[in-house]
Amino acid sequence: MEQPHDYYERERKRKPLRVTINTPKRLLSSTVTQSQPLPFLPDELIREILLRLPARSLVRLRRVCSSWKSLISSSQFAKDHLQHSTAADPGLSGTRVAYHHSCHYGFGDFSLRSLIENSSKPTEVVLFKERRNYKVIGSCNGLLCLLFNDVGINTCVRLWNPCTGLLTAPSVECGNFLSVRGFGYDHVNDKYKLVVIVKHTGKYTTRIYTFCRNPSKRAIQGIPFGSIKGDGKGVFVPGTATLNWIRSHAILGCLVFSLDLVKETFSEFSLPLNDPNDKTFIFPQLCVLWNCLAYCFNHEKTHWFVWVMKEYGVPKSWTKLAVIPCHPCLSNYHFRPLYIWGNNILVAVALTSKIVLFNLDNGSFEFPVLKPTPSIGLYVFIYHESLVSPPDPDLPSSSSRIQLIKP
C-alpha cells in the first residue's frame, strides 16, 4: 500500500520549502532539499487506524493517496467500519436524526451528539431541498429510504447515503401504496428490501421490493393491515433481518407481527403485560433501543412505560427499562423513543414536535432547541453516518444531487 508520506514527498519536490535560521552573526536563508521520511506503517495497521475514524473524516481522507482511496471505497471496508463504529463510542458513528417535515424544504437532519452535549444551545438543523420533494420513510446502515412522486404519476423510492452523497436511480416504482410499510436489510443475501401494501383495482396486495442492479418486485403473503396499530411503519431490528409491527388480536389483545426478510415469511410473538381485559394501555408502538426491539405504551395518560426485548423473539426476555411520567410540556398522545445515548439518556420525539431528553438515572427532562425550528411530525429516523454505498448508485449530477440549504 502506498504510504501517505509518498504523497507529501511528491508535494515537497514540487515546491521546495524555504526556511530561515537564526545565528549569532546574521539571518541565513537556505533551501531544504531533503527531509526525514515518516515512519513506515504496515498496511494492516493503517487499516485498523482508519477503521477507528468517523465516516465523514474518511470521505476526505480518500484524497490522501490512491491506495487509501481504494481501501476506503471498498464495500468490505464500509461494512467493517459500520460494524466497528456502531459498536464503539456513539460519537464516532456520527449518529444523526433525520425527519420529514411539512414545510416546502422536504426533509432535514441534525447531529445527535451536538444536541446532547450542547443541549443549552440551539442545535443547527441541516435542511435539504430537491425538486421532487422527498420524504424520508426509513433508514438502515447509514442509508435513507426516500419517497417521491415522479411528475405526479408514479410513486418512486430511492436510497441515499447523506455522508457520501451517493443516490440510486429512480427505478423502483411502488404505485399507490398505503401507510403500512417497512424498510430493512437482508444480511444473508446482502439485499435492501422495502415492504408495502399496494391498492390496485380495489384489491390490496403485499409486495416486497429488492434494491439491486435490476430491482425486483413480487407479491408475498399478505399483511393483515386492518389490524396493524399505530402509524404502520415497520420497525427494523439490526442483526435479525426482521421488520416488526404491532397488530391487534381478538383474544390476546396485541401481538408483535414480524416479517423475516431472508425467508420472507411472517411470525408472531407476545408483548409484555399483555392483558386483553386491561384497557388502560394505549398508544402502543415499537422502536429500537440498544439494537434491540423495544415497546412503548401509555398507561392511563399518566406514565409511559418502555420495555426492551433482550433476546429477539423470546417473550420471556422482555425487560422493563423505564417508567416516564407524562410531562406538562408533552402531549399525552405521542411519545416515541428514538435512541439511548450512553447508558442513561433516552432521546425521544413528542407529537408537539419537541425533542425530549430523559435521564434514566434521575428522571429529569430536557427540551433542547433546534434552529431553525422544524415541524418534525411523526416520521423521524435515527441513522449512523457510514460509507455504505446504495445498490447500483446513480452517477452524481446537478440534476440528481440532493442539495443542502444552509440555515
N, C-alpha and C positions, 0 to 999 in steps of 0.2 A: 504494500500500500504506500502510495506517495505520502511523504511526511509534510506537515504544514510548513516546516522551515524551508522546504524546497520552493514553496510559493514566495515566501519573504526573501529568499536568496535571489530569485529572479527579479523581484522588485528592487532590491538593493543595487544590483548590477545596472539596472535601467537608469536609476537616479542616484549617483554616489552621494553619500551623506557627508556633509561638511561640519566639522566641529571646531570649537575654539578652546584652547588650553591655556590656563594661566601659568606664567613663570615669573621668577623674580625680576627678569630683565624686561620682557615685553610680551605682548599678546602675539602668539603664533597661530597661524591658520594652516590646517593640514587636512588632507582628504583621506578618509578611512577606506581602504581598499580590501580589507579582509575582516571578517567578524567570526566569532566563535559560533559554530552551529548549535542549534538547540539539541538537547538530549534526544536520542532515538527512543521511540516508544513502539513496542510490539503492536501489531495490528489488533490482537485480542484485547490488549489493554485500552487502546484507543476506542474500540467498540464499547467496552464496559463503561468508559468515561462518558461517551456520547449518550448511552442509554439513560444516564442519570441527569440529563439536561432537559429543560422544558421543550415541548414541541415547537413553540414559537421561536425559540432560540435556534433550534436545529434547522428550521427553514432558512434562516440567514446563513448558518454555517455551511450550507451546501455550496457556497461560493468560495470557500477556502481553497479547495483543490478538487481535481476530478475524482480522486478515489473517495473523498468524503461525500461528494455529491452522489456517487454511485451507491455507497453504503446507505446513506440517509434516505435515498429514494427507493430502496428495495422494499418489497412487500413484507419480507420476513422481518427486517429491522423494524418496520412500522408496527407489526404485531407484537414483537418483543418489547418495544418501547411502550406501547399502550398497556401491556400487562404489567410492566415494571412501574410505570408512573401511577397507575390507579391503585397499586398495592402499597405504594410508598406515601410520602408526605402529600396530602391533597393539594398543597401549594404548587408542587411540581407538575401536577396533572393539568394545570390550567383550567380548573373547574369553573364553568360558566353557566348562567341561566339564560335560556332562550325562550322567547314567548311571542305569540301573535297578539297584536293589539288592534283596536278598532279604527284608529286614525289612518290617514292615507299613506303613511310610511310603510305599512305592511307588517314588519316584524323587527325585533331588535334583541340585543342581549347585553349582559353585563357580567363583570368578574365577581365571583362569589367570595374570593379572598379579600378583594377590596371592600366588599360590603361588610364583611365580618370584622376585619382588622381595623377599619376606619368607620365604624358604624355611626360615629358622631358627626361625620362629614357626608355631604351628598355624594353618592356613587354615580359616576358618569355612565350613561346608557349609550351603547353603540346602536345606531339606527341604520337600517338597510332599506334601500328602495330599488325596486325593479318594476319595469313597465307592466309585468303580468300580475303584480300584487300577490306575492307568495304568502302562504300561510304555513306555519310550522305545525306538523301533525305527528311528529315522532322523532326520536333520537336514539342512536346506538353507535358505540365505538367511535365517537367523535364526528359522526355523520348526522346531518339533519335531513329528515324527510319532508320535502316541501310540496305543497299542493298549489296548483294554479289552474285557471281556466284559459285555455288556448283559444283566443279570439271568440270567446263566449260559446264555443261549440263543444269541445272535449274537456273533460276534467283530467288533467295530467299530473304526474308525480315525478319529481327529480330528487336525486340525492346530492348533497352539497357538503363539502368539508370547509368550514369557515376559516380554519387555520391555514390551509394550503391554497384555498381558492378554487379547488377542482370541483366541477359540476358535471353531472351526467346530462346527456342529451335528453330532450323531452320526448321519450319514446314509449313510456308506459301510460296508456290511456285507461282510465278507470270507469268512464261513463258516469252515470248518475247514481252515486252510492250514498248510503245512509251514514249516520254519525258513528255507528258501531264499526270499529276498525282497530288495527294494531300493526306495528312495525317492529321487526326484530331480526336477529341474526341466527342462521343455522350454521353453527361452528363445525359440524361434521362434514357438510358439503361446501362450506365456505361460501354461503349464499345469503344475501339480504332479501327479506321477504315482507310483503305488505298483504295483509288480510283485510278484506272489505266485504260488506253486504251490498249487493247491487240490485236495484229495482229495474226490471226490464219487462215491458209489455204486461205490467201488472203482477209479475212474479218476482219473488225475492230469491237471490242465489248468493251463496258464499263463495267468493273467489280468492285465490291466492296468486299474487304476482311476484315473480322472481326477477330481481335486477341482475342482468348479466349482458354479455355482448349481444345476445339475441333474447331479449326479455320474453318471458313466457307468462301465460295466464291460464288458469284452469279452475274448474269448479271442484269444490271439496264438500265433505259432509257439512250440512247446514248448521249455523249458529242460531240458537233459539233467541233471536234478537228481541222478541216481545217480552222476554223475562229478564233481559240484561238491565241492571240497575246503574244509576249514575250517568256520566257523560258518554259512556260507551267506548272509551279509549282503553284498548287492551294494554296491560302493563307487562313490559318485557323484563324478565329476570335474568341478568347476566349469568352465563355458565350453565343454564338449564335449557336454553333454546326453547323457552315457552312464552306464550302470551296468555294473560290471565284477566278474566272479568269476574264480576260478582253477578250471580243470577238468583232470582227468587225461586223458591221451591214450595209447592203446596203443603208438603208435610214437614220438611226440615227447615223451613224458613229461608235462609240464604246459604249458598254454596260458592266455592271458587270453581269457575268453569275455565279449564285450562286447555290450550292448544299446543301440542308438541310440533314445532316447526320442522323437525327432522322426519318424523313418521307421518306428519300431517293428520294426526288423529286427536280426538278430544278425550278428556277425563275430568273427573270432579272430586273435590275433597272438601271437608267441612271447615268452617270458620270457628274462632274461639267464642265462647259464651253464646252459642247459637241456640237460644231458646225460642221456638216459634210462638210461644204464648206471651213472651215479653215484648211489648210494642214500644218500649222506651228507647230502643236502639235505632237511631235514624241517621240518614245521610251516610250510609256506609260507602267506603271507597278503598281501593287498593293503591299501593305505591311501592317503592323500593328504597330500603334503608340498609346501609352496610352491605349492599349487593344481595340482600335477602328480601323475599316478599314480605310486605308489611300491610297491616289492615288498620284503618282508622274509622271511627264512628262517633256520633254524638249521643250522649246519654241524657235524655230529658232536658236538652238545651242548657245544661249546666256545666258539663265537662266533655272533653274529647278524650277518648281512650285510643292509645296506639299500641298495637301488638306487632311482634316480629316473629316470622317463622324461621327458626334457626336451621332446620333441615327441610329443604323444599319437598312438598308433597306429603309430609308427615304431620298430621294434625296435632299429635302429642307434643310437637316441638314449638307450638305457639307459646310465646313468652311476652308477658306484659312489659312494655317499655316505659310508658308514661301515662299519667292522668293529668290532662291540661285543663285548667278552669277556663270557662268562656269569659274573655276579657271584654270590658265595655267598648273598646276600640274596634272589636272584631264583630263580624256577622256570625250569628249562631247557625247559619245555614251552610257555610262552606269553610273548611279548614283543611288544606291539603299539605301534608308533609312532603318535602322535596329531597332533603339531604341532611345528614348528620356530619357536622364539621368537628373533627377531632373525636372526642368521646362524649361531649356534653352539650353542644349547640345544635338544636333542632331548627332547621330552616324550613319555613312553610309559607304558603301563599293563602291569603284570605279573599273572599269574594269582594271585599271592599278595595281590591287592587293593592292591598298592602303586603309587603314582605315582612314576615314575622320571624324574629329570632327568640327561641325559647330555651332557657338554660335548664337542662335536665337535672343539674345539681341543686340549684337553689330556687327554681321555679319562677325566675324573673323573666319579664318580657322586654324586648327592644323592638322598635319600629323604625328601621333605617330609611333614609330618604333617597329616592332615585332622581337623577337630573339628566334630561327633562323628565318630569313626572309622567309615566305612561299609564295607559289603561290596559292592565295586564290581562284581565279576564280569566278564562278557565284553561287555556291551552299554554301550559308552562312546562318546560322540559330542562332537565339537568344534562349537560354534556361535558365531556373532558376533551380538551384540545388534543388532537392526535395527528399523526402523519398518514393515517389510513386513507387510501385512495378509494373513491367510489368506483363501482364496477364500470369499466369502459368509459372513463370520463371524456366529456366533450372538450375540444381544444378551446382555451380561453380566448374570447374576442370581445370587442367593445359592445357587440350586440347581445352577448350571452352572459357577460360578467355581472354579478350582483354587486351593486355599488354601495359604498359606505356614505352615510350622511353624517358629517361631523356636527355634534351638538354645539 
